[in-house]
Amino acid sequence: MTKTILQIENTTVEDLKAELLSGVNEALKNFSTQIQGKNNDILLTREETAEMLSVSLVTLWKWTKDDVIPAFRIGNRVRFKKSEVLEAMQKMNRYGEEDN
């Protein structure tokens, strides 16, 4: 096994710590963006969407009917894009905050 020695000069502990944290934060942001892009484009069934939102199928139907959450018909089946469901929930949450 080969050992690699890294020698750092002309920097303070605080500067090194800040540089390391910056690099780790950037890597995590990139990873998070990649994961969200892959997971949010999937289509969910009515049951999966209701379970994700912790609401009943009746509530989900009402929100769909009232255009709160966009739905897609594929044949005789209803599907929801995960990214659009999450976006709709964020909008609902913002509206609730404005009322206060």
DSSP file (Angstrom, degrees, kcal/mol; ACC not computed):
  #  RESIDUE AA STRUCTURE BP1 BP2  ACC     N-H-->O    O-->H-N    N-H-->O    O-->H-N    TCO  KAPPA ALPHA  PHI   PSI    X-CA   Y-CA   Z-CA
    1    1 A M              0   0    0      0, 0.0     2,-0.4     0, 0.0     0, 0.0   0.000 360.0 360.0 360.0 134.0    0.0    0.0    0.0
    2    2 A T        -     0   0    0      2,-0.0     2,-0.4     0, 0.0     0, 0.0  -0.798 360.0-144.9 -98.7 133.6    1.4    3.4   -1.0
    3    3 A K        -     0   0    0     -2,-0.4     2,-0.5     2,-0.0     0, 0.0  -0.804   7.3-155.0 -96.8 137.4    1.0    6.4    1.3
    4    4 A T        -     0   0    0     -2,-0.4     2,-0.5     2,-0.0    -2,-0.0  -0.945   6.1-155.4-110.8 131.0    0.5    9.9   -0.1
    5    5 A I        -     0   0    0     -2,-0.5     2,-0.5     2,-0.0    -2,-0.0  -0.912   4.6-164.2-109.0 128.8    1.5   12.8    2.0
    6    6 A L        -     0   0    0     -2,-0.5     2,-0.5     2,-0.0    -2,-0.0  -0.955   3.5-166.2-113.3 123.6   -0.1   16.2    1.5
    7    7 A Q        -     0   0    0     -2,-0.5     2,-0.5     2,-0.0    -2,-0.0  -0.945   1.6-164.8-114.1 125.3    1.6   19.2    2.9
    8    8 A I        +     0   0    0     -2,-0.5     2,-0.3     3,-0.0     3,-0.2  -0.930  11.3 179.7-113.1 128.4   -0.4   22.5    3.1
    9    9 A E        +     0   0    0     -2,-0.5     3,-0.1     1,-0.2    -2,-0.0  -0.870  54.6  23.9-125.6 158.8    1.5   25.7    3.7
   10   10 A N  S    S+     0   0    0     -2,-0.3     2,-0.3     1,-0.2    -1,-0.2   0.843  94.4 102.9  60.3  40.0    0.5   29.4    4.1
   11   11 A T        -     0   0    0     -3,-0.2     2,-0.2     4,-0.0    -1,-0.2  -0.992  63.6-126.6-146.1 152.9   -3.1   28.8    5.2
   12   12 A T     >  -     0   0    0     -2,-0.3     4,-2.3     1,-0.1     5,-0.2  -0.551  28.3-112.7 -94.3 164.1   -4.9   28.9    8.5
   13   13 A V  H  > S+     0   0    0      1,-0.2     4,-2.6     2,-0.2     5,-0.2   0.894 119.0  52.8 -60.2 -40.7   -7.0   26.2    9.9
   14   14 A E  H  > S+     0   0    0      2,-0.2     4,-2.5     1,-0.2    -1,-0.2   0.904 109.3  48.3 -64.2 -42.0  -10.1   28.3    9.5
   15   15 A D  H  > S+     0   0    0      2,-0.2     4,-2.3     1,-0.2    -1,-0.2   0.908 112.9  48.0 -64.7 -41.9   -9.3   28.9    5.8
   16   16 A L  H  X S+     0   0    0     -4,-2.3     4,-2.5     2,-0.2    -2,-0.2   0.924 112.3  49.1 -63.2 -44.7   -8.7   25.2    5.2
   17   17 A K  H  X S+     0   0    0     -4,-2.6     4,-2.6     1,-0.2     5,-0.2   0.923 111.6  48.9 -61.2 -45.2  -12.0   24.3    7.0
   18   18 A A  H  X S+     0   0    0     -4,-2.5     4,-2.2     1,-0.2    -1,-0.2   0.897 111.7  49.4 -62.9 -40.8  -13.9   26.9    5.0
   19   19 A E  H  X S+     0   0    0     -4,-2.3     4,-2.1     2,-0.2    -2,-0.2   0.910 112.3  47.6 -65.4 -43.2  -12.5   25.6    1.7
   20   20 A L  H  X S+     0   0    0     -4,-2.5     4,-2.4     2,-0.2    -2,-0.2   0.928 112.8  48.3 -63.6 -45.6  -13.3   21.9    2.6
   21   21 A L  H  X S+     0   0    0     -4,-2.6     4,-2.7     1,-0.2    -2,-0.2   0.883 109.7  53.2 -63.6 -38.2  -16.8   22.8    3.6
   22   22 A S  H  X S+     0   0    0     -4,-2.2     4,-2.2    -5,-0.2    -1,-0.2   0.925 110.5  46.9 -62.0 -44.9  -17.3   24.8    0.4
   23   23 A G  H  X S+     0   0    0     -4,-2.1     4,-2.1     2,-0.2    -2,-0.2   0.902 113.4  47.8 -63.9 -42.7  -16.2   21.8   -1.7
   24   24 A V  H  X S+     0   0    0     -4,-2.4     4,-2.4     2,-0.2    -2,-0.2   0.919 111.5  50.6 -65.8 -43.7  -18.4   19.4    0.2
   25   25 A N  H  X S+     0   0    0     -4,-2.7     4,-2.3     1,-0.2    -2,-0.2   0.906 110.8  49.2 -60.7 -42.4  -21.5   21.7    0.0
   26   26 A E  H  X S+     0   0    0     -4,-2.2     4,-2.3     2,-0.2    -1,-0.2   0.909 111.2  49.4 -63.6 -42.9  -21.0   22.1   -3.8
   27   27 A A  H  X S+     0   0    0     -4,-2.1     4,-2.3     1,-0.2    -2,-0.2   0.905 111.5  49.2 -63.5 -41.3  -20.7   18.3   -4.3
   28   28 A L  H  X S+     0   0    0     -4,-2.4     4,-2.8     2,-0.2    -2,-0.2   0.889 109.8  51.5 -66.2 -39.4  -23.9   17.7   -2.2
   29   29 A K  H  X S+     0   0    0     -4,-2.3     4,-2.4     2,-0.2    -2,-0.2   0.928 111.4  47.4 -62.3 -44.8  -25.8   20.4   -4.2
   30   30 A N  H  X S+     0   0    0     -4,-2.3     4,-2.0     2,-0.2    -2,-0.2   0.915 113.7  47.7 -62.3 -43.3  -24.8   18.7   -7.5
   31   31 A F  H  X S+     0   0    0     -4,-2.3     4,-2.4     1,-0.2    -2,-0.2   0.917 111.4  50.6 -63.6 -44.1  -25.7   15.3   -6.2
   32   32 A S  H  X S+     0   0    0     -4,-2.8     4,-2.7     1,-0.2     5,-0.2   0.897 109.5  50.9 -61.7 -41.9  -29.1   16.5   -4.9
   33   33 A T  H  X S+     0   0    0     -4,-2.4     4,-2.1     2,-0.2    -1,-0.2   0.903 111.0  48.6 -62.9 -42.0  -29.9   18.1   -8.3
   34   34 A Q  H  X S+     0   0    0     -4,-2.0     4,-1.5     2,-0.2    -2,-0.2   0.922 113.6  46.0 -64.6 -44.4  -29.0   14.9  -10.1
   35   35 A I  H  X S+     0   0    0     -4,-2.4     4,-2.6     2,-0.2     5,-0.2   0.926 113.1  48.9 -65.8 -45.9  -31.2   12.8   -7.7
   36   36 A Q  H  X S+     0   0    0     -4,-2.7     4,-2.3     1,-0.2    -1,-0.2   0.899 108.6  54.2 -62.7 -40.6  -34.2   15.2   -7.8
   37   37 A G  H  < S+     0   0    0     -4,-2.1     4,-0.4    -5,-0.2    -1,-0.2   0.875 113.7  42.1 -61.1 -37.4  -34.1   15.4  -11.6
   38   38 A K  H  < S+     0   0    0     -4,-1.5     3,-0.4    -5,-0.2    -2,-0.2   0.905 119.4  41.2 -76.3 -42.8  -34.2   11.6  -11.9
   39   39 A N  H >< S+     0   0    0     -4,-2.6     3,-0.9     1,-0.2    -2,-0.2   0.784 107.9  57.9 -80.2 -28.0  -36.9   10.9   -9.2
   40   40 A N  T 3< S+     0   0    0     -4,-2.3    43,-3.0    -5,-0.2    44,-0.3   0.606  94.9  63.9 -84.2 -10.4  -39.3   13.8   -9.9
   41   41 A D  T 3  S+     0   0    0     -4,-0.4    -1,-0.2    -3,-0.4    -2,-0.1   0.400  78.3 109.4 -92.7   4.3  -40.1   12.9  -13.5
   42   42 A I  S <  S-     0   0    0     -3,-0.9    40,-2.3    -4,-0.1     2,-0.4  -0.462  70.7-119.5 -79.2 153.3  -41.7    9.6  -12.6
   43   43 A L  E     -A   81   0A   0     38,-0.2     2,-0.3    -2,-0.1    38,-0.2  -0.774  27.1-156.4 -93.5 135.7  -45.4    9.1  -13.0
   44   44 A L  E     -A   80   0A   0     36,-3.3    36,-2.1    -2,-0.4     2,-0.1  -0.830  12.0-125.8-110.7 148.2  -47.4    8.2   -9.9
   45   45 A T     >  -     0   0    0     -2,-0.3     4,-2.4    34,-0.2     5,-0.2  -0.317  35.9-101.3 -77.5 172.0  -50.7    6.4   -9.6
   46   46 A R  H  > S+     0   0    0     32,-0.5     4,-2.6     1,-0.2     5,-0.2   0.917 124.7  49.1 -59.9 -43.2  -53.6    7.9   -7.6
   47   47 A E  H  > S+     0   0    0      1,-0.2     4,-2.3     2,-0.2    -1,-0.2   0.910 111.4  47.7 -65.8 -42.8  -52.8    5.6   -4.7
   48   48 A E  H  > S+     0   0    0      2,-0.2     4,-2.5     1,-0.2    -1,-0.2   0.899 113.6  48.4 -64.7 -40.1  -49.1    6.4   -4.7
   49   49 A T  H  X S+     0   0    0     -4,-2.4     4,-2.1     2,-0.2    -2,-0.2   0.931 111.8  48.2 -66.5 -45.8  -49.8   10.2   -4.9
   50   50 A A  H  X>S+     0   0    0     -4,-2.6     5,-2.3     1,-0.2     4,-0.8   0.904 113.4  48.1 -61.4 -41.1  -52.3   10.1   -2.1
   51   51 A E  H ><5S+     0   0    0     -4,-2.3     3,-0.5     2,-0.2    -1,-0.2   0.913 109.9  52.0 -66.1 -41.8  -49.9    8.1    0.1
   52   52 A M  H 3<5S+     0   0    0     -4,-2.5    -1,-0.2     1,-0.2    -2,-0.2   0.879 117.2  39.1 -61.1 -37.8  -47.0   10.5   -0.7
   53   53 A L  H 3<5S-     0   0    0     -4,-2.1    -1,-0.2    -5,-0.1    -2,-0.2   0.514 107.0-126.9 -89.9  -5.9  -49.2   13.4    0.3
   54   54 A S  T <<5 +     0   0    0     -4,-0.8     2,-0.3    -3,-0.5    -3,-0.2   0.916  68.4 122.0  57.3  46.3  -50.9   11.6    3.3
   55   55 A V      < -     0   0    0     -5,-2.3    -1,-0.2    -6,-0.1    -2,-0.1  -0.860  65.3 -99.3-129.0 166.3  -54.3   12.4    2.0
   56   56 A S     >  -     0   0    0     -2,-0.3     4,-2.2     1,-0.1     5,-0.1  -0.350  32.7-111.3 -79.3 165.7  -57.3   10.3    1.0
   57   57 A L  H  > S+     0   0    0      1,-0.2     4,-2.5     2,-0.2     5,-0.1   0.829 119.8  57.2 -64.6 -31.5  -58.2    9.5   -2.6
   58   58 A V  H  > S+     0   0    0      2,-0.2     4,-2.3     1,-0.2    -1,-0.2   0.925 107.3  46.5 -65.1 -45.2  -61.3   11.7   -2.2
   59   59 A T  H  > S+     0   0    0      2,-0.2     4,-2.7     1,-0.2     5,-0.2   0.916 112.6  50.2 -63.1 -43.4  -59.1   14.7   -1.2
   60   60 A L  H  X S+     0   0    0     -4,-2.2     4,-2.3     1,-0.2    -2,-0.2   0.916 110.2  50.3 -61.1 -43.3  -56.7   14.0   -4.1
   61   61 A W  H  X S+     0   0    0     -4,-2.5     4,-2.8     2,-0.2    -1,-0.2   0.912 111.2  49.2 -60.2 -43.2  -59.7   13.8   -6.5
   62   62 A K  H  X S+     0   0    0     -4,-2.3     4,-2.5     2,-0.2    -2,-0.2   0.927 110.9  48.9 -63.7 -45.3  -61.0   17.1   -5.2
   63   63 A W  H  <>S+     0   0    0     -4,-2.7     5,-3.1     2,-0.2     6,-1.1   0.880 113.4  47.9 -61.9 -37.9  -57.6   18.8   -5.6
   64   64 A T  H ><5S+     0   0    0     -4,-2.3     3,-1.4     3,-0.2    -2,-0.2   0.924 112.0  49.0 -67.3 -44.4  -57.4   17.4   -9.2
   65   65 A K  H 3<5S+     0   0    0     -4,-2.8    -2,-0.2     1,-0.3    -1,-0.2   0.869 112.0  49.0 -62.3 -37.7  -60.9   18.6  -10.0
   66   66 A D  T 3<5S-     0   0    0     -4,-2.5    -1,-0.3    -5,-0.2    -2,-0.2   0.301 115.8-116.3 -85.8   9.1  -60.1   22.1   -8.6
   67   67 A D  T < 5S+     0   0    0     -3,-1.4    -3,-0.2     2,-0.2    -2,-0.1   0.778  80.2 125.7  59.5  30.5  -56.8   22.2  -10.6
   68   68 A V  S   <S+     0   0    0     -5,-3.1    -4,-0.2     1,-0.3    24,-0.1   0.874  80.0  27.7 -78.0 -41.2  -54.7   22.3   -7.5
   69   69 A I  S    S-     0   0    0     -6,-1.1    -1,-0.3    -9,-0.2    -2,-0.2  -0.986  88.1-129.6-122.3 124.3  -52.7   19.3   -8.8
   70   70 A P        -     0   0    0      0, 0.0    11,-0.4     0, 0.0     2,-0.3  -0.503  27.1-167.9 -73.6 140.5  -52.4   18.5  -12.5
   71   71 A A        -     0   0    0     -2,-0.2     2,-0.4    -7,-0.2     9,-0.2  -0.888  10.6-143.7-126.0 157.6  -53.2   15.0  -13.6
   72   72 A F  E     -B   79   0B   0      7,-3.1     7,-3.1    -2,-0.3     2,-0.6  -0.956   8.2-142.2-121.8 140.1  -52.7   13.1  -16.8
   73   73 A R  E     -B   78   0B   0     -2,-0.4     2,-0.6     5,-0.2     5,-0.2  -0.901  15.7-178.3-100.9 125.7  -55.0   10.6  -18.4
   74   74 A I  E >  S-B   77   0B   0      3,-2.9     3,-1.7    -2,-0.6     2,-0.5  -0.914  71.6 -49.4-121.5 100.3  -53.3    7.6  -20.0
   75   75 A G  T 3  S-     0   0    0     -2,-0.6     0, 0.0     1,-0.3     0, 0.0  -0.613 122.0 -26.0  68.8-124.3  -56.1    5.6  -21.5
   76   76 A N  T 3  S+     0   0    0     -2,-0.5     2,-0.3    -3,-0.1    -1,-0.3   0.207 121.5  95.9-103.8  15.4  -58.5    5.2  -18.7
   77   77 A R  E <   -B   74   0B   0     -3,-1.7    -3,-2.9   -32,-0.0     2,-0.5  -0.814  65.7-138.4-108.3 147.3  -55.9    5.6  -16.0
   78   78 A V  E     -B   73   0B   0     -2,-0.3   -32,-0.5    -5,-0.2     2,-0.3  -0.878  24.1-179.4-104.3 132.6  -55.0    8.8  -14.1
   79   79 A R  E     -B   72   0B   0     -7,-3.1    -7,-3.1    -2,-0.5     2,-0.4  -0.930  13.8-152.0-130.7 155.9  -51.3    9.6  -13.4
   80   80 A F  E     -A   44   0A   0    -36,-2.1   -36,-3.3    -2,-0.3     2,-0.5  -0.987  19.1-126.6-127.9 135.3  -49.5   12.4  -11.7
   81   81 A K  E  >  -A   43   0A   0     -2,-0.4     4,-2.2   -11,-0.4   -38,-0.2  -0.707  18.1-141.5 -78.5 127.8  -45.9   13.7  -12.3
   82   82 A K  H  > S+     0   0    0    -40,-2.3     4,-2.4    -2,-0.5     5,-0.2   0.894 100.2  53.2 -58.1 -41.9  -44.1   13.7   -9.0
   83   83 A S  H  > S+     0   0    0    -43,-3.0     4,-2.0   -41,-0.2    -1,-0.2   0.892 110.7  46.7 -62.8 -39.4  -42.3   17.0   -9.9
   84   84 A E  H  > S+     0   0    0    -44,-0.3     4,-2.3     2,-0.2    -1,-0.2   0.847 110.5  52.6 -72.8 -33.5  -45.6   18.7  -10.6
   85   85 A V  H  X S+     0   0    0     -4,-2.2     4,-2.1     2,-0.2    -2,-0.2   0.936 111.3  46.5 -64.4 -46.1  -47.2   17.3   -7.4
   86   86 A L  H  X S+     0   0    0     -4,-2.4     4,-1.9     1,-0.2    -2,-0.2   0.898 112.7  50.1 -63.5 -40.3  -44.3   18.6   -5.3
   87   87 A E  H  X S+     0   0    0     -4,-2.0     4,-2.1    -5,-0.2    -1,-0.2   0.903 109.4  51.1 -64.2 -41.5  -44.5   22.0   -7.0
   88   88 A A  H  X S+     0   0    0     -4,-2.3     4,-2.4     1,-0.2    -1,-0.2   0.876 109.0  51.2 -63.5 -37.8  -48.2   22.2   -6.4
   89   89 A M  H  X S+     0   0    0     -4,-2.1     4,-2.2     2,-0.2    -1,-0.2   0.876 108.1  52.0 -68.4 -36.4  -47.7   21.5   -2.7
   90   90 A Q  H  X S+     0   0    0     -4,-1.9     4,-2.2     2,-0.2    -2,-0.2   0.904 110.0  49.2 -65.0 -39.9  -45.1   24.2   -2.5
   91   91 A K  H  X S+     0   0    0     -4,-2.1     4,-2.3     2,-0.2    -2,-0.2   0.916 110.3  50.4 -64.2 -42.7  -47.6   26.7   -4.1
   92   92 A M  H  X S+     0   0    0     -4,-2.4     4,-1.9     1,-0.2    -2,-0.2   0.906 110.6  50.1 -60.7 -40.5  -50.3   25.6   -1.6
   93   93 A N  H  X S+     0   0    0     -4,-2.2     4,-1.6     1,-0.2    -1,-0.2   0.888 109.6  50.6 -66.4 -39.9  -47.8   26.1    1.2
   94   94 A R  H  X S+     0   0    0     -4,-2.2     4,-1.7     2,-0.2    -1,-0.2   0.901 108.4  52.1 -64.7 -40.8  -46.9   29.6    0.0
   95   95 A Y  H  X S+     0   0    0     -4,-2.3     4,-1.1     1,-0.2    -1,-0.2   0.895 108.1  52.1 -62.6 -38.9  -50.5   30.6   -0.3
   96   96 A G  H  X S+     0   0    0     -4,-1.9     4,-0.6     1,-0.2    -1,-0.2   0.860 107.9  51.6 -64.3 -35.8  -51.1   29.5    3.3
   97   97 A E  H >< S+     0   0    0     -4,-1.6     3,-0.7     1,-0.2    -1,-0.2   0.837 104.7  56.4 -70.2 -33.4  -48.2   31.7    4.5
   98   98 A E  H 3< S+     0   0    0     -4,-1.7    -1,-0.2     1,-0.2    -2,-0.2   0.785  98.5  61.8 -70.3 -25.9  -49.5   34.8    2.7
   99   99 A D  H 3<        0   0    0     -4,-1.1    -1,-0.2     1,-0.2    -2,-0.2   0.765 360.0 360.0 -70.4 -24.3  -52.8   34.5    4.6
  100  100 A N    <<        0   0    0     -3,-0.7    -1,-0.2    -4,-0.6    -2,-0.2   0.491 360.0 360.0 -75.1 360.0  -51.1   35.0    8.0
